[in-house]
Amino acid sequence: MVNAPGPAGTRLAIFALAMGGFGVGTTEFASMGLLPFIAEDFGASIPAVGQSISLYALGVVVGAPLITSLAARVERKTLLLALMLTFVVGNGLSAAAPSLEWLYVARFLAGLPHGAYFGVAAVVASSLVARERRGTAVARVMLGLTIANIVGVPFAAALGGALGWRSAYLLVVLLGALTIVALALWVPRTRNEGMASAAQEIRALARPQVALTLLAGAIGFGGMFAVYTYISPTLTELTGLDIGTVPWVLAVFGVGMTVGSLLAGPLIDRSIERTALGAGAVSGVALAFFALFVHVPVAAVLGALWIGIMGSIFTTSLQVRLLREAKDAPSLTAAMNHAAFNLANAVGAFLGGVVISAGWGYRSPAWVGVGLAAAGLLILGYAALRRRHAPAETR
């Protein structure tokens, strides 16, 4: 499939792919820390601006299956470059948006390449190495997303506070442009023979276990986003932290996600099902803890750390579960996995905005999160029981 480079070339190619993940992760999560600044600039409410996050997520949900299916036979390096160019344009338009309505459009456009990029990047990375090292290669690509939560997101939020929210999106444009150069220089051309057709990829999504896993992620992971979307005003209004402290709390959340990623591997190796179910259950407990004690600064920070850890374990276990159930159709499945998580983003942000607008305060999104985590856990539990008792061909 790939004109394989040597070891040094492979490392550079995977680094280039991870750079894209860093940029995508920065724009996805930094928006949460920019909400107060955008709201002030446009004279809009926090929930109204929060819908721009939902529209980014909607772009991911629409773009992942559409682009991956239509471009099933497009040479992968060419597709990655086109996706990153779309990403740059979307974020550039976000920085230049003259009104909230135009920001909505720009964020939707910026979200379109997200899921397809990660899906294609995972396939390319795995094809660059021997079979026994494919998991490591894909994990290194995803490391860009994790590092974004520790470095890129807090820096973008701090930059937005110091120089205006538009500067944060301009930073993302720069990251995207650098990624385009890196992809062009270091990622080899691919050959598409042996890949699943668009029809085969789509049929894999109809398998009950695949559909249930995607649904569990789309709903259960929404609990984290119900809190994270409104984390900035929550910390300033309820916890009493200064706005300048928010980027540090975002960094703590990123550290939690990194810790979760490190813990997830050994746990999943022991049992995918127990890890996924356990992480889903404990995520609900973490969200309830945050809701109950967010007014205490130390507890709020610990809650953010805990939510990050469990969210990372939950999503990683779902990703491995999904690849197990659709190993013969990886491209669309990998893209749809990110689409499901961004649907969770949209659901969590939307429902969190609804309860805030209803006058229930900034504590209420965390309780919405508890409900979403519980619903996702029920779906996943049903999927696990079905898999245990149903014949393989009916799963």
PyMOL commands that set and color helices and strands:
alter all, ss='L'
color gray80, all
select helices_A, chain A and resi 7-42+46-70+76-96+100-111+114-127+131-163+165-186+198-205+208-220+222-228+231-239+243-270+272-293+297-325+330-357+364-389+392-394
alter helices_A, ss='H'
color red, helices_A
deselect
rebuild
show_as cartoon
